[in-house]
């Protein structure tokens, strides 16, 4: 086993070997790994919310129900929230940066760049193959993905503990509310 396998596990080591061979494959693997990790985190939460919603449907306000349904999606869209690195970006060594400043993208930029995932995920993968630095969401948020220092997955908890409330959080909540309200109007039976 290599040193990478000892520190981060066999799967991460194998993904890193394949990913390091081609930047296009690297970006798409990062996207797919993020999708898998986020689904493992939010699917149980989604089941819990749907279960609680079903139990409390007679006592639950429609608006609150909509908010609860979209909480897992909101978490998914904020996967790059800490240091502009999603879980897969930490493991594989990527970071989202602002194209103007070349500094880590702020929380609002990271959220905005992920808004396209819900409506254009397959297209985002194709764009990622064509242009490994930027996908559709990056063009909207004026960001790009660059190679960065690799970190352990558990570094997210350290970042979470050190987070301070910022004005960007309010923007994320407002834009997220509008976005999910718009999506709820598009879904059959939701309006």
N, C-alpha and C positions, 0 to 999 in steps of 0.2 A: 504494500500500500504506500501511496505517496503521502507527503506531509499534509497536503490539502485534504486527503481522505481522513487522516487522523483527527484534524481539527474541526472539520465541518461535516463529515459524514461521507459515505460512499456515493450517494446520489449526487450531492453537490460537487464532489470531486469529478465524477464522470461528466456531469453537465459542463463544468468548467473546462475540461479537456476538449470537448466538442466545440464549446463556445469560443475558446481562444483561437481556434483554427480559422474562423471566418467571422468578420464583424457583422455581416448580415444575419447569419445564423445566430450569432451572439444576441443581437437585439430581439429577434423573434423568440429565442429560448427564454430571454428575460421576461418578455410579455406573457408567454405561456406559463412559465413558472409563477409569475405574479398572479395570474388568473387562478392557478391551482391552489396556491397558498391562501389567497383571499377567499376563494370558495370554501376551503376547509375551515376558515375562521367565521365566515358569515352565514353559511348554510345552516349550521346548528342554531345560530341566533335567529335566523329567519323562521325555522321550524318552531322555536320557542315563541316568537312573536305571533305567528299564525295560530298556534295552539292556544295561547292566552286570548287572542282575539276571538277565536271560536267559542271559548268558554264564556267570554264577557260580551258577546255580540249584542245582547239586549241592553246592556248598561254602558256600551261604548259609543261615544260621539263619533259621527262619521269622519269629521276632520281629524280627530285624534287617531282613528283607525288608519287613515291614509298616511299620516306621519309615521306611525309604527311600521307600516308595510315598507316604507322607503328608508328606514334606518339602516338596514343591511346594505342597500345600494349606496347610501351616503358614505358609509364606512369604506366601501369599495372605491368610491371616487376620491377618497382622501388617503389612498394608500401611500402616496409620496409625501405625506404631511411632514414627517420629521426629517429635517436636513435634506429635503428634496430627494429622498431615497426610499423607494418601496422595499418590501422585504427581499424580493429577487435582486433588485439593484444593489442592495447591501451585500448580498451573498456573491453576486457575480462581478461586483466592482463597477457600478455605474452611478451617475448622479444627473439630475435635471438641473440645468443652469439657465439663467436669464441670458439671452443672446446679446443684449446691450451691454451688460456689466460683466459678463462671464463669472458671476458669483452664483451660488446656489439660488435656484428659483424660490420665491416666497410661497407661502402656503396657498395663497389665492391663485397664483399662476399654476401651481401643481393641480389644484382642484379644477380650474378651467380647462387645462389640457386633457383632463380625464373625462370631461363631459361627453366627448364624442364616442367613448367606449360603449355606452348603452345603446347607441343607435347605429354605430358603424364599426363594430369590432372586427369583422372579417376584412373590411377594407383597410382598417388600421394595420393589420398583420401584413397585408400586401404592400402597403406604403412602407412599412418597416423593413421589408425585404429589399425594396427599391432604394430607400434612403435610411440607413441605419441610425443616423443622428436625429431625424425628425419624422414624426408622423403627423396626421391631420391636426390633432390636438396641440402639437408643438407650434404649428403655424398660427393657430388661433391665439395661443398664450405667449407667443414670441419666446419660446424656449427651445432647447435642444438637449440631447442626452450625450454625455461625455464619459470617458473612462475615468474611474475614480478609485479611491482606496477601498479594498474589500473589507467588509465588517461582518461580525457574527450576527446572526438573526436576533439574539437576545439584546443587542445594543438598542433596539427599539424601546425596551423598557426603561433604559437609562434616559433616553431622550424624552420619553413620556413624563418621567418624574421631574425633569428639568424644564418643562414647558411653562412659559408664562403667557397670560392672556394678552392677545394682540388685537389691533383693529382689524386685521385681515380675517380673523375668525368671524366677525360680524358680517363681513362681505361674503364669506363662504356660506354662512347660514342663509343670508338673503338670496343669493344666487341659487343655492341649492333648493330653497323653498320654491322659488319661481320655476326652476327647471323641473322639479318633481311634480309641481302642480300642473305644468304643461304636459308632462308625460301622463299624468292621471287623466287628463282630458282626452288623450289619444287612445287610452286603453278602454276596450268595450266593457260596459257594465260599471265603470268607475264614476261616471258623471250622471 
